[in-house]
Amino acid sequence: MPSDQNIPPGRHALQELISTETSYVCCLQTLIKEYLEPCRKHNVLPVADLKTIFGNVELLASLNSEMLARMRQQVSASAAVGDVLIEFFPLMRMYTDYLTNFQRATERVAECRRRNSRWAKLVDTAERRLASQQQQDGTAYSLSSLLVMPVQRIPRYRLLLAEILKETPPDQHERARLTEAYKLISNIAASINEAMRDVDRRHQTASVIASLVGAPAPLLEPHRKLVRQGSLRLVRETFVQACYVLLFNDVLLCTHPLPASNHAARRYQWQATISLASAWVRDHPDDPRVGHVFELVAADGTWTFAADSPDAKRQWVQSIEALAGELLKHRLDLLFVPSQAGQQPFLDARGRRLPSPPPAGASPPRLQRSAFDIFSAECTAVSIAIGAANSE
C-alpha cells in the first residue's frame, strides 16, 4: 500500500482526509463481510429486509475504495488530490438512496431482532467477535455504529475540504481545483439534505392521512405533501365549530380530533375536502365573537375560518395563497409548451403536446377546446375573482 509520508508538511487536513477515508472504507468492508455476507449466505433474512437494512452499501464501498486508491496514488506521486475529488464527488449522489432510507433501516433492524432469532444471534456473535478489534483501534464495530457511518461521511468531506483550503496558499495552483471540489460536495450535501427532508415530509403526510377517519376517498397521493396543520374555527351562519385543519399542497382538509386513548395515536374525523385549484382567499373584518376571520373561496363554495391571532391568520392566508398560486401557475405552464423554430406547438384534444409536428401541408388535429380558450377562461375567472375581492 502506498505511503502517505509524501504529504507535504503543514497539510494536516489532507492527512486527516486520507486517514479517515482509510478507516471509513475499512468499516464499510467490515459491515459487508461480518454482517451482510453471512446473512445473505445463510438466508438469515429475506432479500427485502436485506435491501432495507443495508441499502446500496456495497456500491458505496466500491466507490470509496476506488477514490481512496486514486488519492493514495496522487499522494505517492506528490501530485494534487483535487482532480481526484472532482472526478469522484459527483458520484457521491448515490449516497442519497442510502441516507433517505436510513430511518427505515434502523427500524427494520429492531423489528428483525424481535421476530427473527437467527438474525439476533448473527448480530450478537459478530459484535462479540469484533469487540477485541474495537479495543485495539478504538473504532466501534457494532451494527448500528457501522450503519450510521455513511450518513456522517458526506458532511465530513465538506468540513475536511474547508480545512484543506485553509492550509492551501492562495497562489497555489491546486487551490482552484480544491475550491471546485468544495463547491461540488457542498451542493451534493444540500441536495441530499433536501431529499431527506422530502422523505420526512412524505412520511409525515402518510402518517397524518392514516390518522383520518371517515374520508370518502383515498387521500394518499404521490404528489401530495402536508404543508401546515393546526386549529382554526369554522364559522357557519348559525354556529361556530372548532376544527383541526390539514393544509396540503393541493387540498385543505377540515377535521376534528377524536377522543384519544391512552396508547393509541391521535385520530381525526374527516369533515370536508376543499380543493385549492382555482381557490383564492378573501379578507374579512375581524369579529370579536369568533376571532380573526378570512374566507376561502373555492369551486365548491365559500368557507369562513377564524384564527386566534392576527399572526396565525396571516400565516394561514399566506400559505393558502402561495399554494393556490402554484397550482394556477402549473396549469398555465401545461398549456404553453415551448415551440421549436418559431412554430406554435400542436396540442391534442386534452391540451397535451403531440410527439411530433404533422407533415408539411397537413392540418393540425382538431381541438375540442383550444389552449387559448382554456387560458382565456382561466384569466377571466381570475379577473372576476380579483374584481369581486376589490369590490368588497
C-alpha positions in Angstrom: 0.0 0.0 0.0 1.4 3.4 -0.9 2.7 5.5 1.9 1.1 8.8 3.0 4.5 10.2 4.0 4.7 12.2 0.8 2.0 14.6 2.1 3.8 18.0 2.5 4.4 19.4 6.0 1.7 21.6 7.3 -1.1 19.7 5.4 -2.6 18.1 8.4 -6.2 18.3 7.0 -5.1 16.4 3.9 -3.5 13.8 6.1 -6.8 13.6 8.0 -8.7 13.2 4.8 -6.6 10.2 3.7 -6.5 8.6 7.2 -10.3 9.0 7.8 -11.1 7.7 4.3 -8.9 4.7 5.0 -10.8 4.0 8.3 -14.1 4.6 6.6 -13.5 2.2 3.8 -12.3 -0.4 6.3 -15.6 0.0 8.3 -17.7 -0.4 5.1 -15.9 -3.6 4.3 -16.4 -4.9 7.8 -20.1 -4.2 7.6 -20.3 -6.2 4.4 -18.0 -9.0 5.5 -19.2 -9.5 9.0 -22.9 -8.8 8.7 -24.3 -8.6 5.1 -22.5 -11.5 3.5 -23.1 -14.1 6.3 -26.7 -13.1 6.4 -27.1 -13.5 2.7 -25.1 -16.8 2.6 -27.2 -18.5 5.2 -30.5 -16.9 4.2 -31.0 -15.4 7.6 -33.3 -12.6 6.3 -35.5 -12.2 3.2 -34.0 -10.2 0.4 -36.4 -7.4 1.0 -35.2 -7.0 4.6 -31.5 -7.1 3.5 -32.2 -4.4 0.9 -33.9 -2.2 3.5 -31.2 -2.6 6.2 -28.0 -2.5 4.0 -29.3 -0.5 1.0 -26.6 0.1 -1.6 -23.7 -0.1 0.9 -21.7 -2.4 -1.5 -21.8 0.2 -4.2 -20.7 2.8 -1.7 -17.8 0.6 -0.5 -16.7 0.1 -4.1 -16.9 3.8 -4.9 -14.9 4.9 -1.8 -12.3 2.2 -2.2 -11.6 3.4 -5.7 -11.4 7.0 -4.6 -9.1 6.2 -1.8 -6.8 4.2 -4.1 -6.6 7.1 -6.5 -5.9 9.6 -3.7 -3.1 7.5 -2.4 -1.6 7.3 -5.9 -1.7 11.0 -6.2 -0.1 11.5 -2.8 2.6 8.9 -3.6 3.5 10.8 -6.8 3.5 14.1 -4.8 0.6 15.2 -7.0 -2.6 17.1 -6.1 -5.8 15.3 -5.0 -8.1 18.0 -6.2 -8.6 16.3 -9.6 -9.5 13.0 -7.9 -12.1 14.7 -5.7 -13.6 16.5 -8.7 -13.9 13.2 -10.5 -15.4 11.2 -7.7 -17.6 13.7 -5.8 -20.4 13.9 -8.4 -20.7 10.1 -7.9 -21.5 10.7 -4.2 -25.1 11.4 -5.2 -25.6 7.6 -4.9 -25.5 8.3 -1.2 -29.0 9.8 -1.5 -30.7 6.4 -1.6 -28.8 5.2 1.5 -29.4 8.3 3.5 -33.1 8.7 2.7 -33.6 5.0 3.7 -31.6 5.2 6.9 -34.5 5.7 9.3 -36.3 2.7 7.8 -33.1 0.7 8.0 -32.7 1.3 11.8 -36.4 0.5 12.4 -36.1 -2.7 10.4 -33.0 -3.8 12.3 -35.0 -3.6 15.5 -38.0 -5.3 14.0 -35.9 -8.2 12.7 -34.3 -8.6 16.1 -37.7 -9.1 17.7 -39.1 -11.6 15.3 -36.0 -13.4 13.9 -33.8 -15.2 16.5 -31.2 -16.2 13.8 -30.7 -12.5 12.9 -30.4 -11.6 16.5 -27.8 -14.3 17.1 -25.8 -13.4 14.0 -25.6 -9.7 15.1 -24.6 -10.6 18.7 -22.0 -13.1 17.5 -20.4 -10.6 15.1 -20.4 -7.8 17.7 -18.7 -10.1 20.2 -16.1 -11.2 17.7 -15.3 -7.6 16.7 -15.1 -6.4 20.4 -11.4 -7.2 20.7 -10.6 -5.3 17.5 -12.6 -2.4 18.8 -10.5 -2.3 21.9 -7.3 -2.2 19.7 -8.1 0.6 17.3 -10.9 2.4 19.2 -13.4 2.1 16.3 -16.9 1.0 17.1 -17.9 -2.1 15.1 -21.4 -2.6 16.3 -24.0 -3.0 13.6 -25.7 0.4 14.5 -22.3 2.2 14.5 -21.3 0.8 11.1 -24.7 1.5 9.5 -24.6 5.2 10.5 -21.1 5.9 9.1 -22.3 6.7 5.5 -24.7 9.2 7.0 -21.8 11.0 8.6 -19.4 10.9 5.7 -20.7 13.5 3.3 -20.8 16.3 5.9 -17.3 15.2 7.0 -16.0 15.7 3.4 -17.2 19.3 3.4 -15.5 20.1 6.8 -12.3 18.5 5.7 -12.2 20.3 2.4 -12.8 23.6 4.2 -9.7 22.8 6.4 -7.6 21.8 3.5 -8.4 25.1 1.7 -7.3 27.0 4.8 -3.9 25.2 4.6 -3.6 25.8 0.8 -1.8 29.1 -0.2 -3.9 31.4 -2.4 -1.3 31.4 -5.1 -1.0 27.6 -5.3 -2.3 26.0 -8.5 -4.2 23.3 -6.6 -6.4 25.8 -4.7 -8.7 26.3 -7.7 -9.3 22.6 -8.0 -9.9 22.2 -4.3 -12.3 25.1 -4.3 -14.3 23.4 -7.1 -14.3 20.2 -5.2 -15.6 22.0 -2.1 -18.4 23.5 -4.1 -19.3 20.2 -5.6 -19.6 18.4 -2.2 -21.4 21.3 -0.7 -24.1 21.2 -3.5 -24.4 17.4 -3.2 -24.8 17.7 0.6 -27.5 20.3 0.1 -29.2 18.1 -2.5 -29.1 15.0 -0.2 -30.4 17.1 2.8 -33.4 18.3 0.7 -34.1 14.7 -0.4 -34.1 13.6 3.2 -36.4 16.5 4.2 -38.7 15.4 1.3 -38.8 11.9 2.6 -39.6 13.1 6.1 -42.4 15.3 4.7 -43.8 12.3 2.8 -43.7 10.1 5.9 -45.4 12.8 7.9 -48.1 13.1 5.2 -48.7 9.4 5.2 -48.9 9.3 9.0 -51.4 12.2 9.1 -53.6 10.7 6.4 -53.5 7.4 8.1 -54.9 9.1 11.2 -58.1 10.2 9.4 -61.4 8.5 10.0 -64.3 8.7 7.6 -62.7 10.2 4.5 -64.8 9.2 1.4 -61.9 8.5 -0.9 -58.2 7.6 -0.6 -56.2 10.8 0.1 -52.7 9.5 -0.1 -51.3 10.6 -3.5 -47.6 10.5 -4.7 -47.6 14.3 -5.2 -49.4 15.2 -2.0 -47.4 16.8 0.8 -48.5 18.2 4.2 -47.6 21.9 4.4 -49.3 23.1 7.5 -51.7 21.9 10.3 -53.4 23.5 13.2 -56.5 24.5 15.0 -59.0 27.0 13.5 -62.7 27.8 13.9 -65.1 27.1 11.1 -67.7 29.8 11.0 -71.2 28.8 9.9 -74.3 31.0 9.6 -75.8 29.9 12.8 -72.8 28.5 14.8 -69.1 28.3 15.2 -67.3 25.0 15.2 -63.7 24.2 16.3 -61.8 22.3 13.7 -58.4 20.9 13.0 -57.2 21.9 9.6 -54.7 19.9 7.5 -53.3 22.0 4.6 -51.7 20.0 1.8 -50.1 21.3 -1.4 -53.4 20.8 -3.3 -56.2 20.4 -0.9 -57.3 21.6 2.6 -59.0 19.2 4.9 -61.3 20.1 7.7 -61.3 17.6 10.6 -62.0 17.5 14.3 -60.0 15.5 16.8 -61.4 12.3 18.2 -61.0 11.4 21.9 -57.6 9.9 22.4 -57.0 6.6 24.2 -54.0 6.1 26.5 -51.9 4.1 24.0 -53.3 4.9 20.5 -52.1 7.6 18.2 -54.4 10.7 17.9 -57.2 10.2 15.3 -59.2 12.9 13.4 -62.7 12.7 12.0 -62.8 13.9 8.4 -65.4 16.7 7.7 -64.6 18.2 4.3 -62.0 18.3 1.5 -61.5 21.6 -0.2 -59.6 21.7 -3.5 -57.2 24.6 -3.8 -57.4 24.6 -7.6 -58.9 27.9 -8.7 -59.3 28.8 -5.0 -58.4 32.2 -3.5 -58.5 33.9 -0.1 -60.8 36.9 0.7 -60.0 39.0 3.8 -62.8 39.6 6.3 -63.1 42.1 9.1 -62.2 40.6 12.5 -65.1 39.6 14.7 -64.6 39.8 18.4 -67.0 36.9 18.9 -65.1 34.4 16.8 -61.6 35.9 16.2 -59.5 36.9 13.2 -61.5 35.9 10.1 -60.7 35.1 6.5 -62.7 33.3 3.7 -61.5 30.6 1.4 -63.4 30.9 -1.9 -63.3 27.5 -3.7 -65.1 25.9 -6.6 -67.5 24.1 -4.3 -68.3 27.1 -2.1 -67.0 29.6 0.4 -65.6 28.6 3.7 -65.1 31.0 6.6 -62.4 30.4 9.1 -61.3 32.3 12.2 -57.8 32.2 13.8 -56.8 33.0 17.4 -54.4 35.8 16.5 -53.5 38.2 13.6 -50.2 36.4 13.2 -51.9 33.0 12.9 -54.4 34.4 10.3 -51.6 35.9 8.3 -49.6 32.7 8.2 -52.6 30.6 7.1 -53.6 33.2 4.4 -50.0 33.4 3.1 -49.7 29.6 2.9 -53.0 29.1 1.1 -52.4 31.9 -1.3 -48.9 30.6 -2.2 -50.2 27.0 -2.8 -53.2 28.2 -4.9 -50.9 30.4 -6.9 -48.5 27.5 -7.6 -51.4 25.3 -8.7 -52.6 28.0 -11.1 -49.1 28.5 -12.5 -48.7 24.8 -13.0 -51.9 24.6 -15.0 -50.9 27.5 -17.2 -47.4 26.1 -17.7 -49.0 22.9 -19.0 -51.0 24.9 -21.6 -48.0 26.6 -23.1 -45.2 24.2 -24.2 -42.2 26.0 -25.7 -42.3 25.8 -29.5 -39.5 24.9 -31.9 -38.2 27.0 -34.8 -40.9 29.6 -34.1 -43.7 27.2 -34.7 -46.8 27.0 -32.5 -47.0 23.7 -30.6 -49.7 21.3 -31.7 -52.0 20.1 -28.9 -54.3 17.1 -28.8 -57.9 17.3 -27.5 -56.7 17.3 -23.9 -54.2 20.1 -24.4 -51.2 17.8 -24.5 -48.4 18.4 -27.0 -48.2 15.9 -29.8 -44.9 14.0 -30.0 -44.0 15.5 -33.4 -45.4 18.1 -35.8 -47.7 16.8 -38.7 -46.2 16.6 -42.2 -45.9 19.7 -44.3 -49.3 20.6 -45.8 -51.2 18.5 -43.3 -53.8 20.2 -41.0 -53.2 20.1 -37.3 -55.7 17.9 -35.3 -59.0 19.5 -34.4 -59.2 20.6 -30.9 -62.3 20.2 -28.8 -61.1 23.2 -26.9 -58.0 25.3 -27.8 -55.3 26.2 -25.4 -56.1 29.8 -25.9 -59.7 29.2 -25.0 -58.7 27.4 -21.8 -56.2 30.2 -20.9 -58.8 32.9 -21.6 -61.2 31.1 -19.3 -58.6 30.9 -16.6 -57.7 34.6 -16.9 -61.4 35.5 -16.9 -62.0 33.5 -13.7 -59.0 35.2 -12.0 -60.1 38.7 -13.1 -63.7 38.1 -11.8 -62.3 36.9 -8.5 -60.0 39.9 -8.2 -62.8 42.2 -9.1 -65.1 40.7 -6.6 -62.4 41.0 -3.9 -61.8 44.6 -4.7 -65.5 45.5 -4.7 -65.8 44.3 -1.2 
